[in-house]
Amino acid sequence: MSNPPVTTATPIDPFLLDALFECYLDWKEGCFEVREAYARWRQGVFGDRTTAFAAGTAALDVEENASDGYAELVAAATHGAPPGGPFRRRATAAGGGG
C-alpha cells in the first residue's frame, strides 16, 4: 500500500482570505436571522403569523444568498484563485487597501 503524495500548502491571497471571512460572517448572521424569524413565527398569534412567515421566508432567502456567495469563495480558494484577482479589486473599492 502506497502513501498518498505529500502536497505543500499553497498560499492564499490575503484579499481572498478577507473576503472568505466576511462572507462567512454574512452567512452566520443570516443563520441567526433565520432562527430569530422562526422563533417569532412560532410565538406569533394568528394574525401575526402570516407576517412572521413572510419575514422568515425573506430571512431564508438572505441566508441562501450568503451561503451561495460563501460557497463560491470557498471553491475559488480551493481551486486556487489568482493572487490579486477580483478579491483585491473588491477590497480596494470597499476601502480595504490594495
C-alpha positions, 0 to 999 in steps of 0.5 A, spaced: 500 500 500 502 506 497 502 513 501 498 518 498 503 524 495 505 529 500 502 536 497 505 543 500 500 548 502 499 553 497 498 560 499 492 564 499 491 571 497 490 575 503 484 579 499 481 572 498 482 570 505 478 577 507 473 576 503 472 568 505 471 571 512 466 576 511 462 572 507 462 567 512 460 572 517 454 574 512 452 567 512 452 566 520 448 572 521 443 570 516 443 563 520 441 567 526 436 571 522 433 565 520 432 562 527 430 569 530 424 569 524 422 562 526 422 563 533 417 569 532 413 565 527 412 560 532 410 565 538 406 569 533 398 569 534 394 568 528 394 574 525 401 575 526 403 569 523 402 570 516 407 576 517 412 572 521 412 567 515 413 572 510 419 575 514 422 568 515 421 566 508 425 573 506 430 571 512 431 564 508 432 567 502 438 572 505 441 566 508 441 562 501 444 568 498 450 568 503 451 561 503 451 561 495 456 567 495 460 563 501 460 557 497 463 560 491 469 563 495 470 557 498 471 553 491 475 559 488 480 558 494 480 551 493 481 551 486 486 556 487 484 563 485 489 568 482 493 572 487 490 579 486 484 577 482 477 580 483 478 579 491 483 585 491 479 589 486 473 588 491 477 590 497 480 596 494 473 599 492 470 597 499 476 601 502 480 595 504 487 597 501 490 594 495 
